[in-house]
Amino acid sequence: MAVRGGGVIGLSVALFAARAGFSVSLCDLGSPHAGSRVAGGMLAPVSEAWPGEETVTAQGVEALAMWPEFAASLNVGLFNNGTMVVGVSPGDLDDLRRIAGLFNDPSVGLLNNRAIRQLEPTLGPAVRGGMLVAGDLAVDNRELLSALHKACAEEGVTFQSDVDAKVTVIAAGAWSGELHPALKNVIRPVKGEILRLTHRPGALPPPSRTIRGSVHGRSIYLVPRKGGVVVGATQYEAGFDTDVSVAGVRDLLRDAETVLPGIAEYALTEAAVGFRAGSPDNVPIVRWLEPGVIAATGHHRNGLLLAPHTARLVVELIEGGSS
Ligand SMILES: Cc1cc2nc3c(=O)[nH]c(=O)nc-3n(C[C@H](O)[C@H](O)[C@H](O)COP(=O)(O)OP(=O)(O)OC[C@H]3O[C@@H](n4cnc5c(N)ncnc54)[C@H](O)[C@@H]3O)c2cc1C
């Protein structure tokens, strides 16, 4: 089989298929704006949940359960201290209550101002309350991509273009619409800007878990990394615009600093643009498009999280046949 696209979805599909005994080749155009490369790395179906997106949330919860074994098979570490979701204004705290209400889950609990500061002492004074989502995970997405490459190579996946294959899997993220008429004008790029900050001597340490903030209605997240933090992310319908905008960086830094003032002493080491693959209903498209062609795209804000889930589904589709 042939996989077109070497982001987290294409690589995971290739790996699962190779492990299932298929002969696999993968071709990638190496875009620096691949969502997988720039992403924050949250594996967080609960704190990403929103009314109306129940299908994606349910898929995400299933995918999250696959991650400990998936990561262990790749020798990739996971951040497993959960997510703290915090709010600033009364309206922000209402949003948190709404998210908590979607889950009848004792691991999702609203906490008062004192309790959140006991867990994360460096939160800013404007933060008024929060919620701990204990089950969320996070991963260093670039470490994950390297590990997936290595594992694919070890399983015999070849990296080449122009192969004649019985089955082709289209996994080219936001670019998938260019690869099949059934995806044209269905998959669209959703631009996102994201920052990487590096800890400097004397600065307060990075948080011990992912912090998501609702800051006067705007969303912000800070995902810890070894030696720093990733701050994301803006979201625009702007086609394939690759510019990092002044307004995007300003908003991200302002809101991140409201949540964690200590980051002002960090170094701003990267500002990047990546493209999410939007689908009409934000639900991924993982199905046969025609005999011999499978789509595995449209993962929007959750492609890292959903990767093992999608990869398993694609192998099941191939084993079941196109009928
Ligand atoms: C700012 C930002 C933050 C995000 N944060 C998170 C997060 O915290 N958690 C999460 O789960 N998800 C997150 N996402 C979403 C996630 O990154 C995507 O859903 C995921 O990367 C989709 O993976 P993919 O492999 O489908 O696409 P991509 O990662 O975009 O990869 C597509 C690949 O296809 C290649 N390609 C393009 N055209 C062709 C062609 N013609 N032939 C062959 N190859 C081609 C490209 O070079 C690219 O490598 C974020 C996205 C963005 C933009």
Ligand as a Chemical Component Dictionary entry (heavy atoms), coordinates in Angstrom:
data_LIG
# 
_chem_comp.id                   LIG 
_chem_comp.type                 NON-POLYMER 
_chem_comp.pdbx_formal_charge   0 
_chem_comp.three_letter_code    LIG 
# 
loop_
_chem_comp_atom.comp_id 
_chem_comp_atom.atom_id 
_chem_comp_atom.alt_atom_id 
_chem_comp_atom.type_symbol 
_chem_comp_atom.charge 
_chem_comp_atom.model_Cartn_x 
_chem_comp_atom.model_Cartn_y 
_chem_comp_atom.model_Cartn_z 
_chem_comp_atom.pdbx_ordinal 
LIG C1  C1  C 0 -1.196 25.445 15.873 1  
LIG C2  C2  C 0 -1.720 24.051 15.962 2  
LIG C3  C3  C 0 -1.779 23.407 17.195 3  
LIG C4  C4  C 0 -2.277 22.111 17.295 4  
LIG N1  N1  N 0 -2.298 21.489 18.510 5  
LIG C5  C5  C 0 -2.761 20.212 18.605 6  
LIG C6  C6  C 0 -2.732 19.520 19.838 7  
LIG O1  O1  O 0 -2.283 20.050 20.852 8  
LIG N2  N2  N 0 -3.226 18.245 19.876 9  
LIG C7  C7  C 0 -3.721 17.614 18.767 10 
LIG O2  O2  O 0 -4.167 16.468 18.865 11 
LIG N3  N3  N 0 -3.737 18.249 17.566 12 
LIG C8  C8  C 0 -3.275 19.537 17.479 13 
LIG N4  N4  N 0 -3.291 20.181 16.276 14 
LIG C9  C9  C 0 -3.878 19.495 15.125 15 
LIG C10 C10 C 0 -2.908 18.502 14.558 16 
LIG O3  O3  O 0 -1.652 19.112 14.382 17 
LIG C11 C11 C 0 -3.417 17.996 13.213 18 
LIG O4  O4  O 0 -4.734 17.514 13.344 19 
LIG C12 C12 C 0 -2.524 16.861 12.753 20 
LIG O5  O5  O 0 -1.217 17.329 12.625 21 
LIG C13 C13 C 0 -3.011 16.277 11.459 22 
LIG O6  O6  O 0 -2.014 15.413 11.003 23 
LIG P1  P1  P 0 -1.922 15.034 9.473  24 
LIG O7  O7  O 0 -0.861 14.010 9.383  25 
LIG O8  O8  O 0 -3.288 14.715 8.960  26 
LIG O9  O9  O 0 -1.517 16.384 8.747  27 
LIG P2  P2  P 0 -0.148 17.196 8.746  28 
LIG O10 O10 O 0 0.553  17.060 10.029 29 
LIG O11 O11 O 0 -0.474 18.570 8.298  30 
LIG O12 O12 O 0 0.718  16.443 7.670  31 
LIG C14 C14 C 0 0.366  16.446 6.307  32 
LIG C15 C15 C 0 1.604  16.065 5.528  33 
LIG O13 O13 O 0 1.239  15.897 4.167  34 
LIG C16 C16 C 0 2.321  16.351 3.371  35 
LIG N5  N5  N 0 1.825  16.619 2.020  36 
LIG C17 C17 C 0 1.156  17.696 1.560  37 
LIG N6  N6  N 0 0.836  17.544 0.257  38 
LIG C18 C18 C 0 1.311  16.329 -0.123 39 
LIG C19 C19 C 0 1.321  15.598 -1.329 40 
LIG N7  N7  N 0 0.742  16.083 -2.452 41 
LIG N8  N8  N 0 1.917  14.390 -1.360 42 
LIG C20 C20 C 0 2.512  13.883 -0.261 43 
LIG N9  N9  N 0 2.541  14.543 0.936  44 
LIG C21 C21 C 0 1.947  15.749 1.014  45 
LIG C22 C22 C 0 2.860  17.547 4.089  46 
LIG O14 O14 O 0 4.228  17.774 3.751  47 
LIG C23 C23 C 0 2.686  17.130 5.558  48 
LIG O15 O15 O 0 3.881  16.579 6.084  49 
LIG C24 C24 C 0 -2.759 21.456 16.143 50 
LIG C25 C25 C 0 -2.657 22.090 14.883 51 
LIG C26 C26 C 0 -2.137 23.358 14.801 52 
LIG C27 C27 C 0 -2.014 24.005 13.449 53 
# 
loop_
_chem_comp_bond.comp_id 
_chem_comp_bond.atom_id_1 
_chem_comp_bond.atom_id_2 
_chem_comp_bond.value_order 
_chem_comp_bond.pdbx_ordinal 
LIG C1  C2  SING 1  
LIG C2  C3  SING 2  
LIG C2  C26 DOUB 3  
LIG C3  C4  DOUB 4  
LIG C4  N1  SING 5  
LIG C4  C24 SING 6  
LIG N1  C5  DOUB 7  
LIG C5  C6  SING 8  
LIG C5  C8  SING 9  
LIG C6  O1  DOUB 10 
LIG C6  N2  SING 11 
LIG N2  C7  SING 12 
LIG C7  O2  DOUB 13 
LIG C7  N3  SING 14 
LIG N3  C8  DOUB 15 
LIG C8  N4  SING 16 
LIG N4  C9  SING 17 
LIG N4  C24 SING 18 
LIG C9  C10 SING 19 
LIG C10 O3  SING 20 
LIG C10 C11 SING 21 
LIG C11 O4  SING 22 
LIG C11 C12 SING 23 
LIG C12 O5  SING 24 
LIG C12 C13 SING 25 
LIG C13 O6  SING 26 
LIG O6  P1  SING 27 
LIG P1  O7  DOUB 28 
LIG P1  O8  SING 29 
LIG P1  O9  SING 30 
LIG O9  P2  SING 31 
LIG P2  O10 DOUB 32 
LIG P2  O11 SING 33 
LIG P2  O12 SING 34 
LIG O12 C14 SING 35 
LIG C14 C15 SING 36 
LIG C15 O13 SING 37 
LIG C15 C23 SING 38 
LIG O13 C16 SING 39 
LIG C16 N5  SING 40 
LIG C16 C22 SING 41 
LIG N5  C17 SING 42 
LIG N5  C21 SING 43 
LIG C17 N6  DOUB 44 
LIG N6  C18 SING 45 
LIG C18 C19 SING 46 
LIG C18 C21 DOUB 47 
LIG C19 N7  SING 48 
LIG C19 N8  DOUB 49 
LIG N8  C20 SING 50 
LIG C20 N9  DOUB 51 
LIG N9  C21 SING 52 
LIG C22 O14 SING 53 
LIG C22 C23 SING 54 
LIG C23 O15 SING 55 
LIG C24 C25 DOUB 56 
LIG C25 C26 SING 57 
LIG C26 C27 SING 58 
# 
